[in-house]
Amino acid sequence: MKCPGQDMQFWKPGDIFEAKCPECGVIVEFFKDDTTRKCRACGHRFLNPEMDFGCASYCQFAEQCIGDLPPELLAEKENMLKDRVAVEMKRYFKTDFKRIKHASKVARYAEKIGKAEGANMAVVLSAAYLHDIGIHEAERKHNSTAAKYQEEEGPPIAKEILEKLGAKVELIDEVCDIVGHHHHPKEEETANFKAVFDADMIVNLEENHKDEPITEERLESIIKKTFLTESGAKVAREVLLP
């Protein structure tokens, strides 16, 4: 079935229109479902200035519907993914506000660290929101929230959520890999993993510190020995040693 917005039988006057090329000013004709058009005069290709990319910026069928997506829209699609992952995480945890709060704080710190480390923010934030997504299954199957059970149960759930949202296979694979060993860094790790690991460490230390205060000397020792990035250590000191 064709999307009604793209089916010409539903079109109205004005759905075929003219726009000026932003480079040379020559008039270029657009159909409303054209994502881009190339100027016949100067060869510049530009986005349809009147197209509402709304659903296309997150719909998994967008490419079949409107053709190859321009780079600007692909970037927006990845940018919107993190917000939709956050919604799905909250929907999955339902009234488990403790886990929702934890994941949201990890995502907030991971964003700060990831940007400073030049990481892929779509991967970092998706993994941050989903890093503990296996905790309920760990409790149900193993009667435990131990890290190894979270890492075992998390990836299948994360994969299901990301597939539902139409994420790219490469992103799904990397996020699931992070979820599957987020407490146990390997000898060589990506900037994406490091941002999530350090952010999770900050929140865990912050939560533990509230329950059982840790001395400044001990906190500084943990930060020096455990954190994987300078950015993570900096954020940790800002949060834990103000």
Legacy VTK file of the C-alpha trace (Angstrom):
# vtk DataFile Version 3.0
C-alpha trace
ASCII
DATASET POLYDATA
POINTS 242 float
0.000 0.000 0.000
1.334 3.413 -0.965
1.456 6.147 1.659
-1.586 8.424 0.949
0.632 11.490 1.214
2.675 10.234 -1.741
-0.230 8.979 -3.911
-0.898 11.555 -6.643
-4.647 10.861 -6.687
-4.850 12.639 -3.328
-2.786 15.645 -4.444
-4.142 19.204 -4.477
-3.269 22.377 -6.421
0.127 23.559 -5.250
1.557 20.073 -4.749
3.655 20.783 -7.855
5.462 24.071 -7.316
8.539 26.098 -8.177
11.482 27.058 -5.944
14.588 29.141 -6.476
17.951 27.397 -6.488
19.784 28.686 -3.380
23.050 28.816 -5.348
22.144 30.611 -8.579
18.506 31.682 -8.246
17.215 29.757 -11.283
13.651 28.415 -10.909
13.447 24.641 -10.269
10.193 22.673 -10.444
9.386 20.354 -7.513
6.785 17.674 -6.994
5.808 17.683 -3.325
7.234 14.168 -2.823
10.642 15.015 -4.318
13.210 14.884 -1.527
15.741 16.789 -3.643
16.071 18.274 -7.132
19.119 19.212 -9.161
19.307 22.706 -10.647
19.591 22.453 -14.442
21.635 25.646 -14.557
24.382 25.213 -11.965
24.041 21.536 -11.040
23.420 22.231 -7.330
21.188 19.626 -5.660
19.057 20.905 -2.790
16.323 19.734 -0.439
12.665 20.243 -1.208
11.982 23.497 0.734
8.310 22.654 1.316
8.563 18.978 2.184
7.461 17.908 5.643
9.888 15.146 6.528
7.962 14.407 9.756
7.340 10.659 9.676
10.232 10.072 7.265
12.713 11.139 9.907
11.902 8.059 11.975
9.835 5.648 9.837
11.656 2.412 8.992
9.927 2.351 5.573
10.894 5.908 4.633
13.393 4.886 1.957
10.852 2.665 0.177
8.283 5.437 0.440
10.241 8.472 -0.798
13.380 6.972 -2.267
16.976 7.481 -1.137
17.093 9.720 1.876
19.337 12.811 1.665
22.229 13.086 4.159
20.421 15.799 6.120
17.450 13.521 6.707
19.599 10.515 7.571
21.304 12.620 10.241
17.933 13.710 11.612
16.714 10.109 11.610
19.637 9.049 13.812
19.193 12.111 15.994
15.532 11.272 16.638
16.299 7.620 17.387
17.683 8.368 20.844
14.451 10.071 21.899
12.343 7.148 20.703
14.658 4.670 22.474
14.148 6.648 25.692
10.384 6.344 25.273
10.610 2.587 24.654
12.879 2.139 27.677
10.321 3.886 29.905
7.512 1.865 28.356
9.413 -1.364 29.025
10.208 -0.557 32.671
6.638 0.729 33.256
6.444 1.805 36.925
10.007 0.804 37.802
10.983 4.432 38.298
14.267 3.512 39.953
15.543 1.867 36.746
14.090 4.613 34.556
15.851 7.285 36.622
19.126 5.339 36.557
19.063 4.866 32.764
18.132 8.511 32.186
21.032 9.738 34.346
23.465 7.406 32.597
22.265 8.786 29.252
22.738 12.360 30.441
26.335 11.769 31.550
27.067 9.582 28.511
25.971 12.390 26.207
28.382 14.808 27.849
31.257 12.328 27.809
30.493 11.018 24.318
30.469 14.479 22.763
33.800 15.302 24.382
35.267 12.003 23.129
33.936 12.346 19.569
31.713 9.278 19.885
28.680 8.335 17.783
25.854 9.804 19.836
23.115 7.633 18.337
25.001 4.530 19.497
26.044 6.028 22.842
22.593 7.236 23.863
20.771 4.138 22.621
23.181 1.948 24.591
22.961 4.207 27.642
19.173 4.043 27.750
19.184 0.271 27.191
22.265 -0.829 29.140
20.245 -2.314 32.039
17.252 -3.401 29.964
17.856 -7.058 30.887
17.536 -6.526 34.632
13.896 -7.637 34.904
14.576 -10.836 32.978
17.640 -11.433 35.158
15.450 -11.170 38.235
12.750 -13.379 36.722
15.016 -16.118 35.361
17.912 -16.073 37.812
16.451 -14.325 40.868
19.453 -12.029 40.670
20.474 -8.631 39.303
24.124 -9.669 38.998
25.989 -8.021 36.145
26.542 -11.265 34.220
22.810 -11.981 34.115
21.955 -8.437 33.034
24.511 -8.740 30.242
23.116 -12.126 29.233
19.459 -11.100 29.144
19.805 -7.538 27.864
20.886 -7.864 24.201
17.808 -9.767 22.897
15.477 -7.183 24.433
17.585 -4.271 23.169
17.612 -5.809 19.691
13.831 -6.191 19.659
13.341 -2.555 20.669
15.809 -1.204 18.108
14.421 -3.351 15.295
10.947 -2.088 16.120
12.257 1.470 15.751
13.857 0.708 12.385
17.463 1.259 13.477
20.284 0.269 11.149
21.711 -3.229 11.534
25.174 -1.848 12.289
23.825 0.342 15.088
21.773 -2.524 16.531
24.801 -4.819 16.550
27.025 -2.286 18.302
24.423 -1.298 20.894
23.716 -4.955 21.701
27.435 -5.624 22.011
27.761 -2.770 24.524
24.701 -3.923 26.468
26.102 -7.454 26.488
29.317 -6.543 28.342
28.744 -3.041 29.720
30.197 -3.978 33.131
33.221 -5.767 31.684
35.379 -3.709 29.306
37.632 -5.557 26.904
41.291 -4.745 26.415
40.453 -2.582 23.405
37.211 -0.612 23.436
35.508 2.007 21.263
34.809 5.569 22.316
31.117 4.618 22.263
31.593 1.856 24.843
33.862 3.986 27.011
31.317 6.812 27.202
28.585 4.441 28.381
30.878 2.597 30.813
32.126 5.791 32.445
28.631 7.287 32.656
27.268 4.125 34.285
30.181 4.126 36.718
29.421 7.720 37.727
25.765 6.966 38.431
26.595 3.767 40.333
29.124 5.611 42.482
26.674 8.464 43.002
23.941 6.061 44.148
26.299 4.072 46.392
27.713 7.261 47.873
24.224 8.334 48.989
23.637 5.002 50.737
27.122 4.650 52.203
29.296 7.778 51.947
32.690 7.174 50.342
35.688 9.254 51.351
37.128 11.744 48.885
40.413 9.848 48.841
38.632 6.607 47.985
36.553 8.270 45.258
39.646 9.841 43.711
41.392 6.456 43.748
38.437 4.796 41.999
38.286 7.536 39.382
42.004 7.227 38.600
41.991 3.429 38.383
38.606 2.633 36.841
37.534 5.295 34.370
38.312 4.750 30.698
38.303 8.360 29.468
39.644 11.691 30.670
36.240 13.201 29.929
34.558 10.615 32.131
36.985 11.251 34.960
36.372 14.990 34.656
32.596 14.585 34.825
32.987 12.164 37.740
34.969 14.716 39.730
32.402 17.418 38.944
29.583 15.184 40.187
31.240 13.325 43.052
33.888 15.777 44.251
32.308 19.209 43.810
LINES 1 243
242 0 1 2 3 4 5 6 7 8 9 10 11 12 13 14 15 16 17 18 19 20 21 22 23 24 25 26 27 28 29 30 31 32 33 34 35 36 37 38 39 40 41 42 43 44 45 46 47 48 49 50 51 52 53 54 55 56 57 58 59 60 61 62 63 64 65 66 67 68 69 70 71 72 73 74 75 76 77 78 79 80 81 82 83 84 85 86 87 88 89 90 91 92 93 94 95 96 97 98 99 100 101 102 103 104 105 106 107 108 109 110 111 112 113 114 115 116 117 118 119 120 121 122 123 124 125 126 127 128 129 130 131 132 133 134 135 136 137 138 139 140 141 142 143 144 145 146 147 148 149 150 151 152 153 154 155 156 157 158 159 160 161 162 163 164 165 166 167 168 169 170 171 172 173 174 175 176 177 178 179 180 181 182 183 184 185 186 187 188 189 190 191 192 193 194 195 196 197 198 199 200 201 202 203 204 205 206 207 208 209 210 211 212 213 214 215 216 217 218 219 220 221 222 223 224 225 226 227 228 229 230 231 232 233 234 235 236 237 238 239 240 241
